[in-house]
Each structure stands twice: as structure tokens, then as C-alpha cells.
Amino acid sequence: MEIVTAPEPTGARVRLRPEIAALPPYRQGRPAPADGFKLSSNENPFGPLPSVVEVVASAAHDINRYPDATALALRERLAERFGVTADEVLIGAGSVALLAQFILAAAAPGDEVVYSWRSFEAYPGLVTVAGATSVMVPNRADHGHDLDAMAAAITDRTRVVIVCSPNNPTGVVVTAAEFEAFMAKVPADRLVLLDEAYAEFVRGDGSADDAVDGATLIGRYPNLVMLRTFSKAYGLAGLRVGYAIGPVELLDAARATAIPLGVTAAAASAAIASLEPAAEAELLERVGAIADRRDRVHATLVAQGWPVPVARSNFVWLPAGEATTAVAERLFDAGIVTRAFAPDGIRISIGEEESVDILLTILGELVPGSQEGHPQ
């Protein structure tokens, strides 16, 4: 028998797309110490409801079977809620997976995707993977979207525009009036994605009344898709389930780009269980508690002298500038893990009540311009 040997290594490297090889993979923040608090991932600090745990456990008996590829039962439940057909609802493995699907469906090499910056950190990578080019429009001084500048940035090459409200990581909302004026400027053949992953947390000082609400816009614009998730307000981050609502033609295009069977039966069942009236009431009560905690943190930071913007999400934005890394390290040393975006600022999720005093005590010592406000 002839023995075939492998060829000698030549030193040649596998040919990859250079823009992908240069793209840093998504990395989660550092884990929290055993006695610390993870305030880096915008997770819901409350544990899952017993009714949700029960349906997830029940789904485990059938993990030898593939899930329903379209998550029809969940689509029908959401369709009833939003007054649309099931075909106008698309389920994905979190809203970020849906963002990827829509970008792939609309943007190719040579095309552009316009979005505000700083905004959701996944946007640049999703655009690069599609082979398209990011057009980042700087936020306003108040850390919100500059929609006039975004509209002006739309060119013949633009295929997708993303609006994030409340904006991640700054927490600032786009108002309904701002969004309506913006849509009047966007050509009708350009896809607009309204990313509302934190919509349920928009409550508080009256600005909630002015915030854009994708649910009120369904059917008004043939180029608009609304995206939401069960990860945050509904506490299902570990199961990965989100949804999009929009015209069937646009959703069908996104369906064509999806990895098949991406949403598990456990995830779909948990989402349906979370929409049951008693369960949802309890979940939204928790959202209210998080929002109250957020407002208390925000008010204290403002009183301390931090220039934090109004937050309408489940996190606050600390514009620490060049001190971003040093402030984040001081917090980490105190057992608080945050998400640092040097040299811009720090996103701090609203977590357990026990974390609040520690967080505010440390940040009170680091206020810009104070004697102790320049950590080394």
C-alpha cells in the first residue's frame, strides 16, 4: 500500500477577506468578581419567572427535534398584539441577528449603511461582514442622533439607514417629531431600520411622551422595519429571541439571508410565556423598578457634577473622555464591571439594588474637575 504523506508546509496562509481578517471579533466584558456586580451587558438583573422556567424545562424533552423554523406560534401572538399578519412578523436570534439579516439583504460591496456614532457597537462589524461601507454620523452634543446630518449623509450608494432609540450606549431617545421629519427626507427606496431594543424602558420624566414608538408607525412607511427583543425587558438574554415587524417584501428578503433554525423551541416558548398577561404584568413591574433605579442613579450623577445625558434605557452613559479607562478600572477594583468605550465614555447597566451605593460612592470620588477626579 502506498503511503501518502501530507505536503510540507509552505508558509502560505489561507486566503481570507482582508477586511474580515482585520475585524476584531465581538468580545464580552470581563466577568464580575464573585462578590461583585456585572453592569457591562445591559442584562436584566431579575431572574426568570417560574412560569418561563417551566416552559423552558418542558421544551428540553424535545431537543432531539428541530424547532419550527418560522416560530409561527410566536409570530401569531405578536401579530395579534401589533395588529398585523403573521407574515409581517419575523423572529430571529435576538434583534442583532435580525439586523445582520436586513443589512445582508439590502447592502452589498460598494453600498453604504448610515448610522449615528457612537451607537450600538455591533453595527460596524455587521456592515463590514456584508461587504458594505459604514457611514458614521457623529452624535449631537447631547449624545443623541443628529437626524438632519444623517439625512444629509444619504447618497445614491446608501442602502440602509439605522436609527437606534433609545440609543445604545448613550440612552438618548429620538423623538416622534424628529423621526417623522427624518422619514420625510429619506428616499422611499432606502431601507430604514428602527432599532428599539430598549423601548420598554422609555418612561420617566415626560420625555417618554415624545419618544418615537415604532408600534405607532406600523403600515405608515413602506421602507420601515421595527426591531425589538425579549432580551432586555423580558429577561431572556440567554435564550436569544427578538422580532421585526414590517412589510412582507422586506421581511421575506431578510428571511432569505437567515441561518436556518436559528431560534430554538425553548426561546420561542419562553417568549410566548412572557407575553401571558400575568407574566407580562410582573415583568413590566420589574421594568418600572429598573427605570426608577436608573432615574435615581442619573439624578445622583448629575448632582455630583457628571455631564450624563438623560437616560431612557436600562443603562446610563458616563462621558468620561480621556479618563474612561482609568474610571472603569477604579470601578472594577470596587467590584463593578462596566463597558468602557475609550476614549468616549462608559456604559453602566442598571443592575441589582445592592450595586447602586457602591457605584455612586466611587463615581462621587471621580467627578471631573474635583480633587480626586483624575484617577491615575
C-alpha positions in Angstrom: 0.0 0.0 0.0 1.3 3.4 -0.9 1.6 5.8 2.0 0.5 9.3 1.1 2.2 12.0 3.2 0.9 15.5 3.7 2.7 18.2 1.7 5.4 20.1 3.5 4.2 23.5 4.9 5.0 26.3 2.5 4.3 29.2 4.8 1.4 30.2 2.8 -1.7 31.5 4.7 -5.3 30.6 3.9 -6.8 33.4 1.8 -9.4 35.4 3.8 -11.2 38.6 3.1 -8.7 41.2 4.4 -11.5 43.4 5.9 -12.7 40.3 7.9 -9.2 39.3 9.0 -8.8 42.8 10.3 -12.2 43.0 12.0 -11.9 42.4 15.8 -14.4 39.7 16.9 -17.1 40.7 19.4 -15.9 40.2 22.9 -17.9 40.4 26.1 -16.7 42.4 29.0 -14.8 40.9 31.9 -16.7 38.7 34.3 -17.6 40.2 37.6 -15.8 39.1 40.8 -17.8 36.5 42.9 -18.9 39.3 45.2 -19.2 42.0 42.5 -21.7 43.2 40.0 -21.8 42.8 36.3 -23.0 46.1 34.9 -21.5 45.7 31.5 -24.0 43.8 29.3 -27.4 45.6 29.8 -28.8 42.4 31.2 -32.0 42.3 33.4 -30.8 41.8 37.0 -34.0 39.9 37.9 -34.1 36.1 37.5 -36.5 34.4 35.1 -40.1 33.9 36.1 -41.1 30.4 37.4 -43.6 30.1 34.5 -40.9 30.8 32.0 -38.5 28.3 33.6 -41.3 25.7 33.5 -41.8 26.0 29.7 -38.1 26.0 29.0 -37.7 22.9 31.1 -40.6 21.3 29.2 -39.0 22.2 25.8 -35.9 20.3 26.9 -37.8 17.0 26.4 -37.9 17.6 22.7 -34.4 18.8 21.9 -33.8 15.8 19.7 -36.2 17.6 17.2 -35.7 20.7 15.2 -37.8 23.7 16.2 -40.4 25.3 14.0 -38.2 27.2 11.5 -40.6 30.2 11.4 -41.6 30.3 15.1 -45.2 30.5 13.8 -46.9 30.4 17.3 -44.8 33.4 18.5 -45.3 35.3 15.2 -49.1 34.8 15.6 -49.0 36.1 19.1 -47.0 39.2 18.2 -49.2 39.7 15.1 -52.3 39.8 17.2 -50.6 42.3 19.6 -49.5 44.7 16.9 -52.5 44.4 14.6 -50.6 42.8 11.6 -50.5 39.5 9.9 -48.1 36.7 10.9 -46.2 37.2 7.7 -45.4 40.8 8.8 -43.5 39.4 11.8 -40.0 37.9 11.6 -38.4 36.1 14.6 -34.6 36.0 15.0 -31.9 35.0 17.4 -32.0 38.4 19.1 -32.5 41.7 17.4 -28.8 41.8 16.4 -29.3 38.7 14.2 -32.2 40.4 12.5 -30.1 43.5 11.9 -27.5 41.3 10.2 -30.2 39.7 8.0 -31.6 43.0 6.9 -28.2 44.5 6.2 -27.2 41.4 4.2 -30.5 41.6 2.2 -30.0 45.2 1.2 -26.3 46.2 1.2 -23.6 44.7 -1.0 -19.9 45.7 -1.7 -19.9 49.3 -2.8 -23.1 50.2 -0.9 -23.3 52.3 2.2 -25.1 51.9 5.6 -25.7 55.1 7.5 -26.0 55.3 11.3 -25.2 57.5 14.2 -22.0 57.2 16.2 -21.4 56.4 18.8 -24.2 53.8 18.7 -24.6 50.1 19.0 -21.1 48.6 18.8 -22.2 45.7 16.6 -23.2 48.0 13.7 -19.7 48.4 12.2 -19.0 44.7 12.2 -22.3 43.8 10.7 -21.8 46.3 7.8 -18.3 45.0 7.2 -19.4 41.4 7.1 -21.9 42.3 4.4 -19.1 43.9 2.4 -20.7 47.3 2.6 -19.2 50.6 3.9 -20.2 52.3 7.2 -21.1 56.0 7.1 -20.9 57.1 10.8 -22.6 60.4 11.6 -21.4 61.9 14.8 -23.9 62.3 17.7 -25.1 65.7 18.8 -23.6 67.4 21.8 -26.4 65.9 23.9 -25.3 62.4 22.7 -28.5 61.9 20.6 -28.8 61.2 16.9 -28.3 64.1 14.6 -31.0 63.1 12.2 -30.6 66.2 9.9 -26.9 65.2 9.4 -27.9 61.6 8.9 -30.4 62.5 6.2 -27.8 64.7 4.5 -25.4 61.8 4.5 -27.7 59.6 2.4 -26.3 59.3 -1.2 -27.0 57.2 -4.2 -24.9 54.4 -2.6 -26.9 54.3 0.6 -29.0 51.2 1.0 -29.7 51.1 4.7 -30.2 53.7 7.5 -30.2 52.6 11.1 -31.9 54.6 13.9 -31.4 53.4 17.4 -33.8 54.7 20.1 -33.0 54.7 22.9 -29.5 54.9 21.6 -27.1 52.3 22.8 -24.8 53.2 24.6 -25.9 56.8 25.3 -29.5 56.2 26.3 -30.9 59.2 24.4 -34.2 58.8 22.6 -35.3 60.0 19.1 -38.5 61.9 19.4 -41.6 61.1 17.4 -41.4 64.6 15.7 -37.7 64.2 14.9 -38.3 60.7 13.4 -41.3 61.9 11.3 -39.3 64.8 9.9 -36.4 62.4 9.2 -38.5 59.9 7.3 -39.9 62.7 5.1 -36.3 63.3 3.9 -35.3 59.6 3.4 -35.9 58.3 -0.2 -38.6 55.7 -0.2 -36.4 53.1 -1.8 -33.9 53.1 1.2 -34.4 50.6 4.0 -34.8 52.2 7.4 -34.3 50.0 10.5 -35.7 51.4 13.8 -33.7 49.6 16.5 -35.9 49.7 19.6 -34.2 47.0 21.8 -34.8 49.2 24.9 -38.3 50.6 24.1 -39.9 49.2 27.2 -37.7 51.3 29.4 -38.8 54.6 27.9 -40.7 56.0 30.8 -40.0 58.7 33.4 -39.7 62.5 33.3 -42.2 63.2 30.4 -39.7 62.8 27.6 -41.3 59.3 27.2 -44.3 61.0 25.8 -42.2 62.5 23.0 -40.2 59.4 22.1 -40.7 57.6 18.8 -42.7 54.5 19.2 -42.3 52.0 16.3 -45.6 50.4 17.2 -47.5 53.5 16.1 -45.7 53.6 12.8 -46.6 50.2 11.5 -48.0 50.5 8.0 -47.1 54.1 7.5 -43.9 53.7 5.7 -43.2 51.0 3.1 -39.4 51.2 3.8 -39.5 51.0 7.6 -38.9 47.9 9.8 -39.1 48.0 13.6 -36.9 45.7 15.6 -37.3 44.7 19.2 -36.1 42.0 21.6 -37.1 39.8 24.5 -33.5 40.0 25.9 -33.8 43.1 28.0 -37.2 44.0 29.4 -38.3 40.4 29.3 -35.1 39.0 30.8 -34.5 36.3 28.1 -31.0 37.4 27.1 -29.6 33.9 27.5 -32.2 32.4 25.0 -31.7 34.9 22.1 -35.0 35.8 20.7 -36.0 39.1 19.0 -38.5 40.2 16.4 -39.0 42.5 13.5 -42.3 44.0 12.1 -42.6 45.5 8.7 -43.7 45.0 5.1 -43.8 41.4 3.9 -41.5 42.1 1.0 -38.7 43.4 3.3 -39.1 40.6 5.8 -39.0 37.9 3.1 -35.7 39.3 1.9 -34.3 39.1 5.4 -35.7 35.6 5.8 -33.7 34.6 2.7 -30.4 35.6 4.4 -31.1 33.9 7.7 -29.2 30.9 9.0 -32.0 28.2 9.2 -33.4 27.2 12.5 -31.7 29.9 14.5 -34.4 30.4 17.1 -34.8 27.4 19.4 -38.1 26.0 20.6 -37.1 26.9 24.2 -36.6 30.5 23.2 -39.9 30.8 21.3 -41.8 29.1 24.1 -40.2 31.4 26.7 -41.2 34.4 24.7 -44.8 33.3 24.4 -44.9 32.5 28.1 -43.6 36.0 28.8 -46.5 37.5 26.9 -49.1 35.9 29.0 -51.0 38.7 30.9 -49.9 37.8 34.4 -46.3 37.1 33.4 -46.0 40.3 31.4 -47.5 42.4 34.1 -44.9 41.1 36.5 -42.1 41.7 34.0 -43.2 45.2 33.3 -43.4 45.9 37.0 -39.7 44.9 37.1 -39.0 47.2 34.2 -40.6 50.0 36.2 -38.3 49.2 39.2 -35.2 49.3 36.9 -36.4 52.6 35.4 -36.8 54.1 38.9 -33.4 52.9 39.9 -31.9 54.3 36.7 -33.5 57.7 37.3 -32.1 57.7 40.8 -28.6 56.9 39.6 -28.9 59.5 36.9 -30.1 62.2 39.2 -27.3 61.5 41.7 -24.6 61.6 39.0 -25.9 64.9 37.7 -25.8 66.2 41.3 -22.3 65.0 41.7 -21.3 67.0 38.6 -21.1 64.3 35.9 -22.4 65.6 32.5 -24.6 62.5 31.9 -27.3 62.7 29.3 -30.9 61.9 30.1 -31.2 58.1 30.0 -34.3 56.3 28.8 -32.9 52.7 28.7 -31.7 50.3 31.3 -28.3 51.9 31.5 -26.6 55.3 31.9 -23.8 56.9 29.8 -20.9 58.4 31.6 -18.9 60.6 29.2 -15.6 60.2 30.9 -13.5 61.1 27.9 -9.8 60.5 28.2 -10.3 59.3 31.8 -12.6 56.4 30.6 -10.2 53.6 31.1 -9.0 54.8 34.5 -12.5 55.3 35.8 -13.5 51.9 34.6 -10.5 50.3 36.3 -11.4 52.1 39.6 -14.9 50.7 39.4 -13.6 47.2 38.6 -11.4 47.3 41.6 -14.5 48.1 43.7 -16.3 45.1 42.2 -18.3 46.9 39.5 -17.8 45.7 35.9 -18.8 48.3 33.3 -18.5 48.6 29.5 -15.7 51.1 28.6 -15.6 52.7 25.2 -12.3 54.6 25.3 -11.8 57.5 24.8 -15.5 58.4 24.8 -17.1 57.1 27.9 -18.6 54.2 30.0 -21.9 52.5 29.7 -23.2 51.4 33.1 -26.1 48.9 33.2 -28.7 49.3 35.9 -28.2 46.2 38.0 -29.0 44.9 41.5 -30.1 47.4 44.1 -27.0 46.5 46.2 -24.7 47.8 43.4 -26.1 51.3 43.5 -24.4 52.7 46.6 -21.0 51.2 45.6 -21.3 52.7 42.1 -22.3 56.1 43.2 -19.8 56.3 46.0 -16.9 55.5 43.7 -18.1 57.9 40.9 -18.6 60.6 43.5 -14.9 60.5 44.1 -14.1 60.7 40.4 -16.1 63.7 39.2 -14.2 65.6 36.5 -12.6 68.7 38.0 -12.8 67.5 41.6 -9.7 67.0 43.6 -10.0 63.2 43.3 -11.5 63.3 39.8 -8.3 62.4 37.9 -7.5 58.7 38.6 -4.1 57.5 37.6 
